[in-house]
Amino acid sequence: MCSFWKGPLNRAASAAWALALALSLHAAHAQEEPDFLKTPRLPDIAPPGDAVVAKSIERGVYFLLEIQNKDGSWGSPRNTKGLNIYAPTFQSHMAFQLAITALCTTALIEAGGDSPRTLAAIADGEKHLLANLPKLRRDTADALYNVWAHGYAIQTFVRLRARATAAKDPEKAARIEAAIRDQFNWLGRYESVDGGWGYYDFRVGSQKPASSSISFVNGTVLVAFHEAKKAGIEPPKILVKRALDALRRQHLPDGSFLYGEYLNMQPRRGINRPAGSLGRSQVGNLALRIWGDAKITDEVIVTWLDRLFARNDWLGIGRKRPIPHEAWFQIAGYFYYYGHYYAGLLMEHVPAADRPRLQDHLASTLMKLQEKDGDWWDFPLYDYHRQYGTALAVLALQRCLRNPPAKPADK
């Protein structure tokens, strides 16, 4: 220890020394890169190979086929636990079920192949979504889970429309396009006064929701909107602009995203720090990138994907914990497969030199967590968790294949 500390220090000397130390540390750090650019990179791993990844996907697809409800939906309000997610009315469960039915139908479209059983399951999922989404409403004055269903349904309908077009069925394609526009309208009705969307309105409970704009809901809907735009169905420009503005307001200088705008005065709270943002930064980066934000460079995308895999335990420690946000950095279990799904979508934007190793890490991370009956789950949520976890994992793994099967054109 420095001899400076051997004798007693008066307050003035202590203060002067502390100030000098702080200034010197500030000067030193000013010459360094921001911390979020110093992400450790895991060593390359042996590629699992398309055959192994495809087998894992096949097991997940088979699980989804086995667990589909007779009415074409997936999931139910059964399997409660001591502490359940707030679901005040039947509309809450309708919203959960429709969002998860959309995800499962999308997973089967992308990864299920064309067996008669898969085609029948997709047709039943499509029928259920078209029949029930028009009935979906806000749960209560303070709960708006329906925004998830509207967002994920857009992605499903984009794929269903492409299939109808490829099958030369213009009547069905037109009906599905109308359903996409209906989801735009519902999302316009339930847009937050702040721009973007939230799934709770604990402020007022007003007709125009006063819900706090939530970064990852904005990202989810913006990704769906962009898929519709690519398919030639333009989402309302004002909704896109306001959601992007809200998402940018929640994008912190270190690359993290606030959980929601209501935490904008607590940016260093654990949930808003890089470790707490691991499950959100992937969708936030993707949404800003596809809508033309120049700040989301290739380096930013690769950095946050490297961080996801090198620090996966920060996110994984919350997996399967029954209480939301009880893990380190206030991470909730249901962010795990959600974050990896959007990591999969980001693979399209990763430079070719980095893509194979990141695909290998994503595939290896997910395959080792597959359950014995072929499913994945991260948070006990009534009887919805195995369904959404499996759909998200299958969709992510599909993007780890080196030679994925061809898909029908968007138009």
Residue pairs with C-beta under 8 A, 6 or more apart in sequence:
4 17
9 17
34 253
34 254
34 255
35 254
35 274
36 254
36 255
36 256
36 274
36 303
36 304
36 307
37 299
37 303
39 303
39 304
39 306
39 307
39 310
39 311
40 306
40 310
40 311
41 306
41 310
42 306
42 309
42 310
42 361
44 357
44 360
45 357
45 360
45 361
45 364
46 360
47 356
47 360
48 360
48 363
48 364
48 367
50 401
50 402
50 403
52 367
53 363
53 367
53 397
53 400
53 401
54 401
56 363
56 366
56 367
56 370
56 397
57 111
57 394
57 397
57 398
59 370
59 374
60 107
60 111
60 370
60 374
60 375
60 376
60 390
60 393
60 394
60 397
61 107
61 108
61 111
61 112
61 113
61 118
61 394
62 374
63 373
63 374
63 375
63 386
63 390
64 74
64 104
64 107
64 108
64 112
64 121
64 387
64 390
64 391
64 394
65 108
65 112
65 117
65 118
65 121
67 74
67 375
67 386
67 387
68 74
68 104
68 121
68 124
68 125
69 75
69 76
71 124
71 128
72 101
72 121
72 123
72 124
72 125
72 126
72 127
72 128
73 97
73 98
73 100
73 101
73 125
73 128
73 132
74 97
74 100
74 101
74 104
74 125
74 384
74 387
75 96
75 97
75 100
75 101
75 382
75 383
75 384
75 387
75 388
76 93
76 97
76 382
76 383
76 384
77 87
77 93
77 382
77 383
78 382
78 383
79 380
79 382
79 383
80 382
81 322
81 380
82 322
83 322
83 323
84 382
85 324
85 381
85 382
86 92
86 143
87 93
87 96
87 139
87 143
87 145
87 382
88 139
88 140
88 142
88 143
89 139
89 140
89 143
91 136
91 137
91 138
91 139
91 140
91 145
91 146
92 139
92 143
92 145
93 382
94 132
94 135
94 136
94 146
94 149
95 136
95 139
95 145
95 146
95 148
95 149
96 145
96 148
96 149
96 381
96 382
96 384
97 384
98 129
98 132
98 133
98 136
98 149
98 153
99 145
99 148
99 149
99 151
99 152
99 153
99 388
100 384
100 387
100 388
100 391
101 125
101 128
101 129
102 125
102 129
102 149
102 152
102 153
102 155
102 156
103 152
103 156
103 387
103 388
103 391
103 392
103 395
104 125
104 387
104 388
104 390
104 391
105 121
105 122
105 125
105 126
105 129
105 156
105 160
106 152
106 155
106 156
106 159
106 391
106 395
107 390
107 391
107 392
107 394
107 395
108 118
108 121
108 122
108 125
109 122
109 156
109 159
109 160
109 163
110 159
110 394
110 395
110 398
110 407
111 394
111 395
111 397
111 398
112 118
112 121
112 122
122 160
125 156
126 156
126 160
129 153
129 156
129 157
129 179
130 175
130 176
130 179
133 149
133 150
133 153
133 179
133 182
133 183
134 182
136 146
136 149
136 150
136 186
137 146
138 144
138 146
138 190
138 209
139 145
139 146
140 205
141 201
141 205
141 206
142 200
142 201
142 202
142 205
143 199
143 200
143 201
144 190
144 197
144 198
144 199
144 200
144 201
144 209
144 211
145 199
146 186
146 190
147 187
147 190
147 197
147 198
147 199
147 217
147 221
148 199
148 217
148 220
150 183
150 186
150 187
150 190
150 221
151 183
151 187
151 197
151 217
151 220
151 221
151 224
152 220
152 224
153 179
153 183
154 180
154 183
154 184
154 221
154 224
154 225
154 227
154 228
155 223
155 224
155 227
157 176
157 177
157 179
157 180
157 183
158 180
158 224
158 227
158 228
158 231
158 233
158 410
160 176
161 173
161 176
161 177
161 180
161 231
162 231
162 407
162 408
162 409
162 410
162 411
163 408
164 170
164 172
164 173
164 176
165 173
165 408
165 409
165 411
166 408
166 409
177 233
180 228
180 233
181 233
184 228
184 235
184 236
184 239
187 197
187 221
187 239
188 236
188 239
190 197
190 209
191 197
191 208
191 209
191 239
191 242
191 243
192 198
192 209
192 210
192 211
192 212
192 213
192 246
193 206
193 208
193 209
193 210
194 211
194 212
194 213
194 246
194 261
195 213
195 241
195 242
195 243
195 245
195 246
196 213
196 214
196 217
196 218
196 221
196 242
196 243
196 246
196 247
197 211
197 213
197 214
197 217
197 218
197 221
197 243
198 209
198 211
198 212
198 213
198 214
198 217
198 260
199 211
199 214
199 217
200 211
200 212
201 209
201 210
201 211
202 211
203 210
203 211
203 212
204 210
212 260
212 261
212 262
213 243
213 246
213 247
213 249
213 250
213 260
213 261
214 259
214 260
214 261
215 246
215 247
215 250
215 251
215 257
215 258
215 259
215 260
215 261
215 280
215 284
216 257
216 259
216 279
216 280
216 283
216 284
216 338
218 243
218 244
218 246
218 247
218 250
218 287
219 247
219 257
219 280
219 283
219 284
219 286
219 287
219 342
220 283
221 243
222 240
222 243
222 244
222 247
222 287
222 290
222 291
223 283
223 286
223 287
223 290
223 342
223 345
225 235
225 239
225 240
225 243
226 287
226 290
226 291
228 234
228 235
229 235
230 410
231 410
231 411
232 410
232 411
240 291
244 287
244 288
244 291
244 293
246 261
247 257
247 284
247 287
247 288
248 288
248 293
249 261
249 264
250 257
250 258
250 260
250 261
250 264
250 284
251 257
251 284
251 288
251 295
252 258
252 267
252 272
252 277
254 273
254 274
255 274
255 277
255 281
255 300
255 303
255 304
256 272
256 273
256 274
256 276
256 277
256 280
256 281
257 272
257 277
257 280
257 281
257 284
258 264
258 267
258 272
259 271
259 272
259 276
259 280
263 269
263 271
263 272
266 272
269 276
269 330
270 276
270 328
270 329
270 330
271 277
271 325
271 329
271 330
271 331
273 329
274 281
274 307
275 311
275 314
275 328
275 329
275 331
276 314
276 329
276 330
276 331
278 307
278 308
278 311
278 314
278 315
278 331
278 335
278 339
279 315
279 331
279 335
279 336
279 338
279 339
280 335
280 339
281 304
282 304
282 305
282 308
282 339
282 340
282 342
282 343
282 345
282 346
283 338
283 339
283 342
285 296
285 300
285 301
285 304
285 346
286 342
286 345
286 346
286 349
288 295
288 296
289 296
289 301
289 349
290 349
298 349
298 350
298 351
301 346
301 349
301 350
302 350
302 351
302 354
302 358
305 343
305 346
305 350
305 358
306 358
308 315
308 339
308 340
308 343
309 358
309 361
309 362
309 365
312 365
314 328
314 329
314 331
315 331
315 335
315 336
315 339
316 336
317 327
317 328
317 331
318 325
318 326
318 327
318 328
318 331
318 332
318 333
318 335
318 336
318 378
319 333
319 336
319 369
319 378
319 379
320 333
320 377
320 378
320 379
320 380
321 327
321 333
321 379
322 333
322 379
322 380
324 332
324 333
324 334
324 379
325 331
325 332
326 332
327 333
332 379
333 378
333 379
334 378
334 379
334 381
334 385
335 378
336 378
336 379
337 376
337 377
337 378
337 388
337 389
337 392
337 393
337 396
338 392
340 362
340 365
340 366
340 392
340 393
340 396
341 392
341 393
341 395
341 396
343 362
343 396
344 362
344 395
344 396
344 397
344 398
344 399
344 400
345 399
347 355
347 358
347 359
347 362
347 399
347 400
348 399
350 358
356 402
359 399
359 400
359 402
360 400
362 396
362 397
362 399
362 400
363 397
363 400
366 376
366 393
366 396
366 397
367 397
369 376
369 393
370 376
370 393
371 377
371 386
374 390
375 386
375 389
375 390
376 386
376 389
376 390
376 392
376 393
377 385
377 386
377 389
377 390
378 385
378 389
379 385
381 388
398 404
